[in-house]
């Protein structure tokens, strides 16, 4: 059985200790709690001490997540419903806008949860930025199943 991994990256508009950023983290805690309660998010890697690879000069304060889910459909449903959907609707309040020059996440399949790492997430993300959606690294709009076939999420 394969698992699906998702790496997200965004940049807060304000320093981490700013009231707006604290609000983001409070909402984020509730979002992640809902993910844990769902029973479908099976792993969350801590971003503490993780350094982003070199990237072009960008404004904002980085926020990273790396999670593993048991099914792509459950990740999709979680993303576009409940507390996460509400947070997405408010993201411009907390996050720097990218004006289409940056992608906020990448997804890929993995056979073993223990093989998911920040280094792999950065490789997959870079691949996605260079090649757009492929079976190696994709998004929810142009997804692939475990065997690499195009897959439409509903």
C-alpha positions in Angstrom: 0.0 0.0 0.0 1.4 3.4 -1.0 0.9 6.5 1.1 0.6 10.1 -0.1 2.9 12.9 1.1 2.3 16.6 0.9 4.8 19.4 1.5 3.4 22.9 1.9 5.4 26.2 2.0 4.1 29.7 2.5 5.4 33.0 3.8 3.8 35.0 6.6 3.4 38.7 5.9 4.6 39.5 9.5 7.2 38.2 11.9 6.3 35.1 13.7 5.5 36.9 17.0 3.2 39.5 15.3 -0.5 39.3 16.4 -1.5 38.4 12.9 1.0 35.5 12.7 -0.1 34.3 16.2 -3.6 34.2 14.9 -2.4 32.1 11.9 -0.7 29.6 14.3 -3.8 29.4 16.5 -6.0 28.6 13.5 -3.3 26.3 12.2 -3.2 24.3 15.5 -7.0 23.7 15.1 -6.5 22.7 11.5 -3.8 20.2 12.4 -5.9 18.9 15.3 -8.7 18.2 12.8 -6.3 16.4 10.6 -5.1 14.2 13.4 -8.7 13.5 14.6 -9.6 12.4 11.0 -7.5 9.3 11.4 -6.2 9.7 7.8 -3.2 11.8 8.4 -0.7 9.2 9.6 2.5 11.2 10.0 3.5 14.8 10.5 7.2 15.8 10.4 8.3 18.6 12.6 9.7 21.7 10.8 11.7 22.8 13.8 15.3 23.4 12.8 14.6 22.8 9.1 16.3 25.3 6.8 14.8 26.1 3.4 17.2 25.5 0.5 18.5 28.6 -1.3 15.7 30.3 -3.2 15.4 33.6 -5.0 15.0 36.6 -2.6 11.4 36.5 -1.3 9.5 38.5 1.2 8.0 37.0 4.3 8.6 34.5 7.0 8.6 30.8 5.9 6.1 28.3 7.2 6.5 24.7 6.3 4.5 21.5 6.8 5.2 17.9 5.7 2.5 15.3 6.3 1.7 11.8 5.1 -1.8 10.6 4.5 -3.3 7.1 3.9 -5.3 8.0 0.8 -5.2 10.9 -1.7 -9.0 11.2 -1.6 -8.9 11.9 2.2 -6.2 14.5 1.7 -8.3 16.2 -1.0 -11.4 16.2 1.2 -9.5 17.5 4.2 -8.0 20.3 2.1 -11.3 21.6 0.7 -13.5 21.2 3.7 -13.8 22.1 7.4 -11.3 24.2 9.2 -8.6 23.9 6.5 -11.0 25.2 3.8 -11.9 28.2 6.1 -8.1 28.9 6.6 -7.6 28.8 2.8 -10.2 31.4 2.4 -8.4 33.7 4.8 -4.8 32.9 3.7 -4.3 36.4 2.1 -4.8 37.8 5.6 -1.7 36.0 6.9 0.4 35.0 3.9 2.4 36.9 1.2 0.7 36.8 -2.2 2.7 35.0 -4.8 1.0 36.4 -7.9 1.4 33.1 -9.7 5.2 32.9 -9.3 5.3 30.4 -6.5 3.5 27.2 -5.8 2.4 26.5 -2.2 2.6 22.7 -2.1 3.6 19.5 -3.8 2.3 15.9 -3.5 3.9 12.5 -4.2 3.5 8.8 -3.5 5.7 6.9 -1.1 5.8 3.2 -0.2 7.2 3.7 3.3 6.2 6.5 5.7 9.7 6.3 7.3 11.2 7.3 3.9 9.5 10.7 3.8 12.0 13.4 4.7 12.5 17.2 4.3 15.3 16.6 1.8 12.9 14.5 -0.3 10.2 17.2 0.0 12.6 19.8 -1.3 13.7 17.6 -4.2 10.0 16.9 -5.2 9.1 20.6 -4.9 12.0 21.7 -7.1 11.0 19.0 -9.6 7.5 20.3 -9.5 8.6 23.9 -10.1 10.7 22.9 -13.0 8.4 20.3 -14.7 4.9 21.1 -13.3 2.7 18.1 -12.4 4.2 14.7 -13.2 3.7 11.3 -11.4 6.9 12.1 -9.5 5.5 15.4 -8.0 2.1 16.8 -8.6 -0.8 18.9 -7.2 -4.5 18.3 -6.5 -5.6 19.8 -9.8 -3.5 17.5 -11.9 -3.1 14.4 -9.7 -1.7 10.9 -10.4 -2.6 7.6 -8.9 0.0 5.2 -7.3 0.8 3.7 -10.7 1.5 7.0 -12.3 -1.8 7.3 -14.3 -3.6 10.6 -14.4 -6.3 10.7 -11.7 -9.2 13.0 -11.3 -10.2 13.9 -7.7 -13.9 14.7 -7.0 
